[in-house]
Amino acid sequence: MSDLSINNITDRTGDSGPVIAGISTVTSTGAFTVPVGPTEYRGGRGRAVFGGGYGASSPYPELNVLDMVNITTTGNASDFGDLTIGRTAIGMGGNATRGIFAGGRYPGVNNDQTQIDYVTFSSSGGANDFGDLSNRPQSSGAFSDSTRGIFSGGYDSRTSPYPGLRQQTFITIASTGNSSDFGDAVDPGRKDYGFSNATRGFTCGSSTQGASPSNLDEIEMTTIQTKGSCVIFGELDGQGNAGHSLIGSLQCWGGAASQTRGIIFSGQSSPSGARNVIEYLTLSTFGNSQDFGDMLTSSSSSGATSTGNQIRAVVKTTSANDGNVLEQVTIATTGNATDFGDLNTGRRVYGSVCDSHGGLG
């Protein structure tokens, strides 16, 4: 390949020149091809990392595993290293440089974790210590924009009958340190699924836990840069997939969204009619989610996760504790999922992050 030297490029008036970004290659004498298409599909962006989770049997060595895929293509994952502490860590997004995994637990009594890890997407050397959560929430919802990450709700796994929590805490992604108080979610309890666009973060469905647990179909919305701003946005559909719609406890973590639409995957093991449901949410107006289509693989064990860039959503289904199947949908359309590839290490996965998700604008 020949070197390309440019002394000056101007517009047609001769005053200013265009900005050339991405990878340019010489195709013939005196000519070159300028990269086209969405940034997520070129220029090195599009890495997604899946972290932690249970494998098939004790002592669950998969709890520290990180796998990476290139979300702009299809294919199998490769090894990305390990979490700092093996656990069922929750992925909450990150920025274009860092992905964040936080909290979680490993088998046994009082083995819930407050650890926050970060990964550097451009490397493959595993996770680094970021800090700690200021509380001990299990099954939080999580989301981020390009500067701030928020963890929402959860439940107290150390105090029977495991009361639900309302607290939201946040971190500044570019720094390191412990999470700080943000405000409260509307409803207490687990909030399994979260995603965001550049201004708003969403959690979808919840379970109140406690002495009389109940499933809630509510979708909550938070303005990420405004503390204490959580409100009810709408509800899970209740009508899609021939009535086999999602219920409150989605049992799927992570999340995928564009600037205008969020994708909601089921991770449920029951009821049978809701195991493979996909719904979508329009993010610009308050309202309920709607039917999107079906996943290829019906869940038989809880603990799915999804992530995505702003064009494609990828989900690790929950067909088994040693399952490795990844499926995909195109966010702007509706329809059934198609095969994406396989994880490097099969397991129930609870956390996933991407360097070009909807919260990055």
Backbone torsions as a table, in degrees:
resi	resn	phi	psi	omega
1	MET	NA	137.2	-179.1
2	SER	-84.8	152.3	173.3
3	ASP	-72.3	148.7	179.2
4	LEU	-119.2	115.9	179.4
5	SER	-110.0	131.7	-179.3
6	ILE	-126.0	118.7	177.8
7	ASN	-88.2	-37.4	-176.4
8	ASN	-161.9	132.0	170.7
9	ILE	-128.6	127.5	179.2
10	THR	-122.9	166.2	171.2
11	ASP	-78.6	-176.1	-173.1
12	ARG	-68.8	-16.9	176.6
13	THR	-86.9	-10.5	-179.0
14	GLY	81.6	9.3	-174.8
15	ASP	-93.2	-44.1	-173.7
16	SER	-142.3	162.0	-176.3
17	GLY	-118.6	158.9	177.4
18	PRO	-74.4	157.1	174.7
19	VAL	-91.4	127.5	177.6
20	ILE	-102.0	120.8	-179.4
21	ALA	-128.7	152.6	179.9
22	GLY	97.3	-162.7	-176.9
23	ILE	-100.4	124.0	179.4
24	SER	-114.3	138.6	179.8
25	THR	-129.1	145.1	176.8
26	VAL	-76.9	126.4	179.6
27	THR	-105.6	-20.5	177.2
28	SER	-164.4	172.8	-179.1
29	THR	-59.2	121.6	176.3
30	GLY	75.6	13.9	-178.9
31	ALA	-140.2	153.8	175.5
32	PHE	-145.9	162.7	-179.4
33	THR	-103.9	122.7	177.8
34	VAL	-84.2	134.5	178.3
35	PRO	-58.4	141.2	178.2
36	VAL	-128.7	168.0	177.1
37	GLY	92.5	173.5	-177.3
38	PRO	-60.9	145.4	178.9
39	THR	-56.5	-36.0	-177.8
40	GLU	-61.1	-20.4	-176.2
41	TYR	-102.2	11.1	-179.7
42	ARG	-157.1	172.2	171.1
43	GLY	72.2	17.6	173.7
44	GLY	95.9	-14.4	179.3
45	ARG	-79.9	160.9	175.0
46	GLY	117.7	13.6	177.6
47	ARG	-81.6	136.1	174.6
48	ALA	-125.2	138.1	-177.5
49	VAL	-121.4	131.1	177.3
50	PHE	-107.2	130.1	-171.8
51	GLY	-134.4	142.2	174.2
52	GLY	72.1	-170.3	175.9
53	GLY	112.3	163.5	-178.3
54	TYR	-88.9	138.9	169.0
55	GLY	-93.8	-158.0	-170.8
56	ALA	-77.9	-29.1	-171.8
57	SER	-153.9	157.3	176.9
58	SER	-62.4	141.4	12.5
59	PRO	-94.5	24.1	172.8
60	TYR	54.1	63.0	-179.5
61	PRO	-66.0	-13.9	-178.2
62	GLU	-72.9	-8.9	-173.8
63	LEU	-61.7	-19.1	-179.0
64	ASN	-106.9	3.5	-168.7
65	VAL	-78.2	137.3	171.0
66	LEU	-118.1	128.1	175.2
67	ASP	-118.0	149.7	-179.0
68	MET	-128.0	137.8	170.9
69	VAL	-125.6	156.8	169.1
70	ASN	-92.8	109.5	-170.9
71	ILE	-74.6	-13.0	178.5
72	THR	-79.2	-13.5	177.0
73	THR	-121.7	-171.7	168.9
74	THR	-117.3	156.7	179.5
75	GLY	148.0	177.5	-176.2
76	ASN	-82.0	158.0	180.0
77	ALA	-79.2	162.6	173.1
78	SER	-125.1	160.9	-178.5
79	ASP	-67.5	135.8	-178.8
80	PHE	-116.3	-1.7	-176.6
81	GLY	112.2	-153.1	-174.4
82	ASP	-132.5	154.3	165.7
83	LEU	-66.7	160.4	178.3
84	THR	-69.6	-32.3	176.2
85	ILE	-133.4	126.5	177.6
86	GLY	-65.4	128.9	-176.9
87	ARG	-174.4	175.2	177.5
88	THR	-88.7	62.6	-171.9
89	ALA	-66.9	146.6	177.7
90	ILE	-95.1	132.2	174.2
91	GLY	-91.0	136.0	-175.4
92	MET	-123.8	13.7	-179.6
93	GLY	105.9	-129.6	-175.9
94	GLY	135.2	-163.0	174.8
95	ASN	-113.8	-164.0	-176.9
96	ALA	-72.3	-13.7	-178.3
97	THR	-104.2	-42.1	-173.1
98	ARG	-118.7	143.2	167.1
99	GLY	-113.4	146.1	-173.0
100	ILE	-116.8	130.7	170.7
101	PHE	-120.7	135.2	-173.9
102	ALA	-143.8	155.6	173.0
103	GLY	62.2	-147.8	-179.3
104	GLY	93.5	-171.6	-178.6
105	ARG	-154.8	166.7	168.2
106	TYR	-126.7	163.2	-168.9
107	PRO	-56.1	143.7	177.9
108	GLY	120.5	172.3	-177.6
109	VAL	-80.7	136.9	177.0
110	ASN	55.2	35.7	178.4
111	ASN	-104.6	27.0	173.7
112	ASP	-73.7	148.8	-173.4
113	GLN	-118.4	148.1	173.9
114	THR	-107.6	0.9	-174.0
115	GLN	-61.6	134.4	169.7
116	ILE	-111.4	126.0	176.3
117	ASP	-112.0	155.8	167.1
118	TYR	-130.2	148.1	173.3
119	VAL	-115.2	147.9	173.3
120	THR	-97.4	114.2	-170.8
121	PHE	-58.5	-34.2	-175.2
122	SER	-74.4	-12.3	179.1
123	SER	-103.2	-175.6	172.1
124	SER	-141.5	35.9	-172.1
125	GLY	-103.1	20.1	177.8
126	GLY	85.0	-168.2	-172.7
127	ALA	-98.4	159.9	176.2
128	ASN	-126.0	156.0	179.6
129	ASP	-70.0	131.3	177.1
130	PHE	-106.7	-42.5	-176.4
131	GLY	159.9	-149.1	-178.3
132	ASP	-138.2	151.1	168.0
133	LEU	-67.4	146.2	-180.0
134	SER	-82.0	-8.1	173.7
135	ASN	-133.7	-175.2	-177.8
136	ARG	-120.5	62.2	-177.6
137	PRO	-82.2	134.4	170.1
138	GLN	-101.0	141.9	178.5
139	SER	59.1	50.2	173.7
140	SER	-75.8	154.8	161.8
141	GLY	-87.2	153.2	-177.4
142	ALA	-151.2	149.1	-178.8
143	PHE	-163.5	169.1	-179.9
144	SER	-155.4	160.6	160.6
145	ASP	-103.8	-154.8	-175.9
146	SER	-80.5	-12.4	-177.1
147	THR	-121.5	-27.1	-171.6
148	ARG	-131.0	135.3	174.6
149	GLY	-112.8	140.6	-175.8
150	ILE	-125.8	135.5	174.5
151	PHE	-111.5	129.6	-169.4
152	SER	-125.0	126.8	172.4
153	GLY	66.0	-154.3	-174.5
154	GLY	120.4	-164.6	176.8
155	TYR	-143.5	160.1	-179.4
156	ASP	-87.2	106.9	-176.2
157	SER	-83.9	-2.1	-177.8
158	ARG	-101.8	-9.4	-173.8
159	THR	-124.8	105.9	177.0
160	SER	-67.3	138.6	6.1
161	PRO	-91.5	41.8	171.7
162	TYR	60.7	65.6	-176.3
163	PRO	-63.6	148.7	176.6
164	GLY	-74.0	151.8	-178.7
165	LEU	-113.7	145.1	175.9
166	ARG	-100.4	-20.0	-167.5
167	GLN	-60.0	137.8	169.0
168	GLN	-112.3	134.1	174.6
169	THR	-124.7	161.8	-177.0
170	PHE	-138.6	159.9	172.7
171	ILE	-129.4	159.3	169.1
172	THR	-97.7	115.6	-166.5
173	ILE	-63.7	-36.8	-174.8
174	ALA	-73.4	-14.8	180.0
175	SER	-104.7	-170.0	167.8
176	THR	-127.7	158.6	-179.7
177	GLY	145.2	178.6	-177.8
178	ASN	-82.0	159.3	177.5
179	SER	-73.6	155.8	-179.0
180	SER	-123.9	161.6	-177.8
181	ASP	-66.2	135.4	177.8
182	PHE	-111.3	-32.8	-174.2
183	GLY	146.6	-151.5	-177.5
184	ASP	-128.8	146.4	167.3
185	ALA	-71.7	165.8	179.0
186	VAL	-69.8	-50.1	-177.9
187	ASP	-110.7	143.1	175.5
188	PRO	-77.2	153.0	173.2
189	GLY	121.7	-178.2	-176.9
190	ARG	-67.7	142.3	179.2
191	LYS	-134.6	93.8	-163.7
192	ASP	-73.1	-30.3	-165.0
193	TYR	-127.8	128.4	-179.4
194	GLY	-140.1	148.1	173.9
195	PHE	-155.4	176.0	-175.3
196	SER	-155.9	158.8	160.4
197	ASN	-107.5	-162.2	-172.1
198	ALA	-70.1	-15.7	-177.0
199	THR	-124.5	-29.8	-172.3
200	ARG	-118.1	139.0	171.7
201	GLY	-111.9	145.0	-174.3
202	PHE	-128.8	141.0	165.2
203	THR	-120.2	141.7	-170.1
204	CYS	-123.7	115.6	178.5
205	GLY	76.7	153.5	177.7
206	SER	-163.1	165.9	173.1
207	SER	-125.9	133.5	-174.3
208	THR	-75.1	-16.0	-177.0
209	GLN	57.8	-154.1	176.4
210	GLY	75.7	-166.4	-175.7
211	ALA	-66.5	-32.0	180.0
212	SER	-128.2	74.8	-175.3
213	PRO	-66.0	147.2	177.4
214	SER	-147.1	152.2	177.4
215	ASN	-90.6	136.4	178.7
216	LEU	-117.0	134.2	-179.2
217	ASP	-89.9	7.4	-173.0
218	GLU	-72.0	144.8	171.7
219	ILE	-109.3	122.9	-179.2
220	GLU	-103.4	147.9	-178.9
221	MET	-127.8	135.8	178.6
222	THR	-124.2	134.4	169.7
223	THR	-81.3	113.0	-164.1
224	ILE	-62.6	-34.9	-178.0
225	GLN	-91.6	8.5	-178.6
226	THR	-124.5	111.2	-178.1
227	LYS	-64.7	142.3	174.7
228	GLY	71.9	28.9	-169.9
229	SER	-106.6	16.3	-174.4
230	CYS	-72.8	131.9	179.8
231	VAL	-139.4	164.3	172.9
232	ILE	-76.3	128.1	-178.2
233	PHE	-100.6	-36.2	-178.4
234	GLY	175.1	-154.8	-179.5
235	GLU	-138.0	158.3	169.1
236	LEU	-60.9	151.6	-165.1
237	ASP	-53.8	-58.2	-177.0
238	GLY	81.2	-4.7	-176.6
239	GLN	-127.2	-18.3	-171.3
240	GLY	-71.7	171.1	175.3
241	ASN	52.5	50.0	-179.7
242	ALA	55.3	39.1	179.1
243	GLY	86.8	-7.8	-179.8
244	HIS	-89.5	70.4	-170.7
245	SER	-97.4	172.9	178.0
246	LEU	-72.4	151.3	174.5
247	ILE	-117.4	-177.4	-169.7
248	GLY	-56.4	-50.5	-176.9
249	SER	-86.2	96.6	-173.2
250	LEU	-74.3	-27.4	-178.8
251	GLN	55.6	36.6	173.4
252	CYS	-137.6	133.9	-176.8
253	TRP	-114.1	175.7	-174.3
254	GLY	81.6	-147.0	178.6
255	GLY	156.7	156.6	-177.8
256	ALA	-141.0	136.9	-178.2
257	ALA	-159.0	155.5	165.0
258	SER	-101.5	-166.9	175.5
259	GLN	-71.6	-19.9	-173.6
260	THR	-117.5	-17.7	-171.9
261	ARG	-144.6	136.5	173.0
262	GLY	-109.0	142.7	179.6
263	ILE	-105.9	131.7	-175.6
264	ILE	-118.1	113.8	-179.9
265	PHE	-101.7	146.7	172.7
266	SER	-81.3	140.8	168.9
267	GLY	-123.6	14.9	-172.7
268	GLN	-72.4	148.3	169.9
269	SER	-95.6	-16.1	175.3
270	SER	-158.6	157.4	-3.2
271	PRO	-70.2	158.7	-172.3
272	SER	-59.2	-31.9	-177.5
273	GLY	-71.2	-13.6	-177.2
274	ALA	-108.4	7.3	-170.5
275	ARG	-72.4	-27.3	-175.5
276	ASN	-120.5	22.5	-172.9
277	VAL	-78.9	140.8	168.7
278	ILE	-122.9	131.6	174.0
279	GLU	-124.6	165.3	175.6
280	TYR	-132.6	155.8	-178.3
281	LEU	-126.6	130.1	173.9
282	THR	-83.2	121.4	-166.4
283	LEU	-86.8	-13.6	-173.8
284	SER	-83.6	-23.2	-177.5
285	THR	-130.5	148.1	177.2
286	PHE	-64.8	142.3	179.7
287	GLY	161.4	-178.0	-175.8
288	ASN	-92.0	159.6	173.6
289	SER	-72.8	164.8	-178.6
290	GLN	-132.8	160.9	-179.2
291	ASP	-64.8	135.1	178.7
292	PHE	-110.5	-43.1	-176.9
293	GLY	159.8	-155.9	-176.5
294	ASP	-127.0	150.9	168.8
295	MET	-80.6	157.0	177.9
296	LEU	-70.2	-36.5	-172.4
297	THR	-108.0	121.2	176.5
298	SER	-79.1	135.7	-176.9
299	SER	-68.8	136.0	171.9
300	SER	-121.1	-2.7	171.9
301	SER	-149.0	144.3	-176.1
302	SER	-73.3	163.3	174.5
303	GLY	108.2	54.6	175.5
304	ALA	-94.9	169.5	171.7
305	THR	-149.5	151.9	176.8
306	SER	-139.6	158.8	174.5
307	THR	-153.9	-178.7	179.6
308	GLY	177.5	163.0	163.4
309	ASN	-89.3	-164.9	-174.9
310	GLN	-85.8	5.2	178.6
311	ILE	-116.2	-39.1	-172.4
312	ARG	-126.5	135.8	173.3
313	ALA	-108.5	133.6	-179.6
314	VAL	-122.0	133.0	-178.3
315	VAL	-123.7	136.6	167.2
316	LYS	-89.8	111.9	-177.4
317	THR	-73.3	176.6	-173.6
318	THR	-123.9	48.2	-176.1
319	SER	-69.5	-23.6	178.5
320	ALA	-168.0	166.5	179.2
321	ASN	-67.8	-18.0	176.0
322	ASP	-112.9	18.6	-179.5
323	GLY	-68.0	148.7	-179.7
324	ASN	-131.1	13.1	-172.5
325	VAL	-77.2	131.6	171.8
326	LEU	-112.8	136.3	177.5
327	GLU	-125.5	163.2	-174.6
328	GLN	-139.9	154.1	167.9
329	VAL	-138.1	157.5	172.0
330	THR	-90.8	121.2	-169.0
331	ILE	-60.1	-38.1	-173.4
332	ALA	-76.9	-9.7	-178.3
333	THR	-107.5	-173.8	164.2
334	THR	-127.9	158.5	-179.6
335	GLY	144.6	177.0	-177.3
336	ASN	-78.5	156.1	178.4
337	ALA	-70.6	156.7	174.0
338	THR	-125.4	165.6	-177.6
339	ASP	-68.4	139.1	176.0
340	PHE	-108.3	-42.4	-175.9
341	GLY	156.0	-156.2	-177.3
342	ASP	-132.1	149.2	168.6
343	LEU	-66.1	155.1	175.0
344	ASN	-69.1	-37.7	179.8
345	THR	-124.0	114.6	-179.8
346	GLY	-71.3	138.9	-179.4
347	ARG	-179.5	169.5	164.7
348	ARG	-76.7	120.8	-175.0
349	VAL	-111.1	133.6	-176.0
350	TYR	-109.8	-11.9	-176.4
351	GLY	-136.1	140.3	176.0
352	SER	-154.9	145.1	-177.1
353	VAL	-139.8	158.3	-179.7
354	CYS	-141.7	146.8	-176.3
355	ASP	-82.2	2.8	-178.2
356	SER	-143.4	38.8	-177.0
357	HIS	-74.7	174.6	-173.1
358	GLY	-61.6	-27.2	-179.0
359	GLY	-70.8	-9.9	-176.2
360	LEU	-88.9	-0.1	174.6
361	GLY	77.3	NA	NA
